[in-house]
């Protein structure tokens, strides 16, 4: 017969209580008798808990390593002041039925459990965590900035709500409103003159450009790492449609007003902006056109393109020569001489995306003045007419609309019309097609553009001949 194993005192007391009959067999009508019978056992547990609470649970000393973080002031005592075992602790561990609470020693957490190996959990070095967090923050910030340096934003504002990039321009939303930030491709001194000129035009009542957003130091722009940034108030709108007579008239009126209200501008800085010498510019363009024709014929990229050039080379060079000869006439020389004396600001990059049309307010706003310069207004007029007529199959109604808007500000003279004819006769479109062909190997696209140009050749010739006849009928 196996000898019965002696139970622990608390187990024997529990077994004895369980073997007793129910309270209703003990002449007790109150169920509290069950609790009273267990009272000695509850009291015993409370006494054991008091003993365990009286014993201070101190952290186990851990040898310091290079990776450990310096403990707090409560854990900086010597190893002798933290004994690993005490008689009171051993006595408490025999009767404690639950693990002691974890002891916090600053960055080192020690967990003590009964009859188990001590589990030590050490925190990772804090500097490494900070480095990883800083990298995560910096990457998220770079995504928010969309490639715009933070130093540039700080030069304008201390806080912003949203930043996005729209058509190569950063749109930044601040509590004060929305603004656009753009890289400038001109020298800072030249950019300052352009900004001064636009501010002068606004003082004269011109409202066709967005308001300049100045820096905290009231500057026009910010220079950072050899790049110049400038900012304007954000303008809502879509690129103007030059094939719309209404929108075309708005653009022509804006260009004429800008030129007229900047003619009397006096340079505030010592740096002078020389007006464009139109005749010299056209001579250089003719030389460049001949070079493009020669390089295209020697490139051997497409046999069909070379054949087309051999067929039309002489006629194209003749058109360029006629343009230069007309610019050297007495009428054009007189106009260029008088127009250069008080030249106003010309945009010189007259394309639809640089003129935003707001249908709600029925207004056009000009942007992107990087190529602007002081020049005769016929230069902007020729840019606008050439792009419009090429898109409308050289319809004369569009040219008439442009003339009406320019005459609102200053009546066009016969010599100015003659200069405009000379500029329109130059084969700019072919020059652009062949120049892009040298940088692009898409021969099929170039052939299609040349084919479209040849379809308009007859209409273009009819328009220019009719325009010349009408000019000759004007009084001197």
Secondary structure by P-SEA (a helix, b strand, c coil): ccccccccaaaaaaaaaaaccccccccccccaaaaaaaaaaaaaaaaaaaaaaaccccccbbbbccccccccccccccccccccccaaaaaaaacccccccccccccbbbbbbccccbbbbbbccaaaaaaaaaaaaaaaaaaaaccccaaaaaacccccccccccccbbbbbcccccbbbbbbcccaaaaaaaaaaaaaaaaaccccccccccccccccccccccbbbbbccbbbbcccccccaaaaaaaaaaaaaaaaaaccccccccbbbbccaaaaaaaaaaaaaaaaaaaaaaccccaaaaaaaaacaaaaaaaaaaaaaaaacaaaaaaaaaaaacccccccccccccbbbbccccccccccccccccccaaaaaaaaaaaaaaaacccaaaaaaaaaaaaacccccaaaaaaaaaaaacaaaaaaaaaaaaaccaaaaaaaaaaaaaaaaaaaaaaaaaaaaaaaaccc
